[in-house]
Amino acid sequence: MDEIHRAPGVFEVLRGIIDDNRQAGQRSGQFLLLGSAALDLMRQSSETLAGRVAYLDIAPLNIVEATAAGIADNTLWLRGGFPDSLLAADDTRSLDWRRDFIRSYLERDVPMFAPRLPAETIGRLWTMLAHNQGSVLNQSRIASALGVANPTIDRYIDLLVDLQLVRSLRPWGGNLGKRLVKSPKVYVRDSGLLHGLLELETLNDLLGHPVCGHSFEGHCIENLIQAAGKRRVPYFYRTQVGAEIDLVLEKGGKPEIAIEIKRSMAPSPERGFAVACDDLQIEQRYVVYPGQERISLRHGALAMGLQELVGLLAQD
């Protein structure tokens, strides 16, 4: 059943059917329920299907799936992982599909999930976040630009996060006796939607735009978080004096893996990356870059392509 959040009353009916089937020996796999807003769907289903439901986040196509289908890495990065965008006949048609997707979300889904929030302002915020891809959130500046209060920005961003359109990557906040950045970094999750919001049609358009490096960073982070699975919790790390890690993967409450992302064929981790890894006592240090070869780097880091590191994380 698709778009199940549009018919919340059906959960009550499903509960009775599921219970009858379980008594008859069919314990699982009875229904597949799909919805556009993960948290809203979870709230509605958990009220009536507690103990009868399991949840699965379905992300856009990742680099492993795209490669298996013969799609080049740069095509996935440019067009994003939505199938109709990724498999379009050319870049122009791909961008047209993403424009329509963005418009339909703002005109249909935003008013449905948040009828009291102005869709036009949400759209402006979404575009502002695209221009500031991968930046530490500055609520006051955004609130001033949109003419709203800081708490309102919280509600707007929460909505975009709930709709799985935006990722709010939290800073690692353990007690190290250091002054840490405490605001999240915000990314438009699908790189194709990011480029659609910025009207970037071709790879040359993207490579010549100031967002290029941060776009590549967000594209890598989404793939890596997906590969890391639920056992690892993602963070970024940054101190007030410049020690920084783009992505920290924590497991069992302990920082385990540090990942730096470089859009360069000659990657080299900054001194701040090494300092940050030493702060957190992380031994597994990786640098993701656009190449395919493994390269041993200073500060104990190992550079490799995105697909290879995704494969390592998925196996572990």
Secondary structure, 3 states (H helix, E strand, C coil): CCCHHHCCCHHHHHHHHHHHHHHCCCCCCCCCCCCCCHHHHHHHHHHHCCCCCCCCCCCCCCHHHHHHCCCCHHHHHHHCCCHHHHCCCCHHHHHHHHHHHHHHHHHHHHHHHCCCCCHHHHHHHHHHHHHCCCEECCHHHHHHHHCCCHHHHHHHHHHHHHCCCEEEECECCCCCCCCECCCCEEEECCHHHHHHHCCCCCHHHHHCCCCHHHHHHHHHHHHHHHHHCCCEEEEEEEECCCCEEEEEEEECCEEEEEEEECCCCCCCCCHHHHHHHHHHCCCEEEEECCCCCCEECHHHCEEECHHHHHHHHHHC
